[in-house]
Amino acid sequence: MLGRDALAFFAGRCGEGALGEEVSPAQKASRALMNRQGRFVGEQPLLHPRLANKRHPERRRMNILHVIDSGGLYGAEMVLLNLMTAQKEMGLSPSMLSIGNLGVGEKYLESEAKRRGLNVITLRFRNGLNIWGALEIFNISRRLNIQIIHSHGYKGDILIGLLPRRIRNIPIIATMHGWTSTRIFSKLNFYELIDAVAMKNLDSVVAVSASIVEKKMIKLLNIRPVIINNGINENEYEKGVFKDAFPSVADKFRDRFKVLAIGRLSKEKGYDILIRAIAGLASENIDIGLLIIGEGEERSRLEKLVSILNLHDTVYLAGYEQDARRFMADFDVFVVPSLTEGLPITILEAMQAEIQIVATRVGEIPILINDGELGDLAEPNNVEDLSNKIKRAYVNKRMAGEKTKKTKKKALSNYGVANMAAQYLDLYKKVIIAYAMRR
């Protein structure tokens, strides 16, 4: 059973002490937490020679299965890629199980994970509450000798969490990368409700920001998430990428105040508010240009709005671009007009890129930019306020250098990948041992 295997991962053998004597559950847990010096070294325990099971060397290495249904390479996907890369460097053995509907080809996330040398398994099945798909996740886990499953998103949470524990037979955690529903009677809100019910049946839940913990549904169901902030790698940012990718648009924007936004084209991202704010600034004869990178169901509505406001030469919807952060160094300000957020990875990237930031006062954003000290905060769903804050960035363009250097320093010191990966590893250990003790 997995309970014995989980302890065996830490202690080397099942049900035996250093000399083969019987040990109590408390002793098992103690040995699971400590090596012979009484501490963990690095990412895995050092085993006493008498405890090491040479016939099963894989038990000395933590095998993690990350489950995700991805629609592109956005914030949650980049966090997962960075986490898995860090885990691999720590000596762990992470695998990605990329799930999706029948007929879906290779996803951007899958190709990028393979490019990074990460282990990727794909699973496609009929949409909906698919019991076969849920059971296949656990079949794959058993074949890979997985010690813990880590779910990232609604689909994985629901498929896994709604199965009875006796069928699952493996510890599971889920990360809430951000609940984005803004309307009570919406499809997204319904998914969040089912997701919350499913998460009640998991072993631990992680929230990427304190704001997610305050969601009414989380409190109502008495879910108590552990907070682990997103982390990113230190990146290099070069100028000229915008011109290489979109030469005609870059030529139009050449002498303008250049505004960038990146994200899914969905209602809660507030891009209609941003476009209206840009229209207001353009009407004041401010030479401005907006590039929005992303794809989604709101595209046609946003295109219509651009046409109505006669902004064809001012606003450009670029569609999806892989690794969109590479454009940041060519822009004057990065804007996040969201109605709801968790901890957006794009803001961390913009902080590293040393460009000005204007964002709405939602989620973890005020904490990220020190309540306005490191960027300008606007009220959500407020065209006039957002327009004024972008105008302030325009006026302060030549004096922004000192502030943007501070934002980069904070991003690198407080939101690094290594710190995030270490916190997840600590949680994995606690969950595996607690699970084993209940068996």
Secondary structure, 3 states (H helix, E strand, C coil): CHHHHHHHHHHCCCCCCCCCCCCCHHHHHHHHHCCCCCCCECCECCCCCCCCCCCCHHHHCCEEEEEECCCCCCHHHHHHHHHHHHHHHCCCEEEEEEEEECCCCCCHHHHHHHHCCCEEEEEEECCCCCHHHHHHHHHHHHHCCCCEEEEECHHHHHHHHCCCHHHHCCCEEEEECCCCCCCCCCHHHHHHHHHHHHHCCCCEEEECCHHHHCCHHHHHCCCCCEECCCCECCCCCCCCHHHHHCHHHHHHHCCCEEEEEECCCCHHHCHHHHHHHHHHHHHCCCCEEEEEECCCCCHHHHHHHHHHCCCCCCEEEEECCCCHHHHHHHCCEEEECCCCCCCCHHHHHHHHHCCEEEEECCCCHHHHCHHHCCCEEECCCCHHHHHHHHHHHHHCHHHCHHHHHHHHHHHHHHCEHHHHHHHHHHHHHHHHHHHHHHC
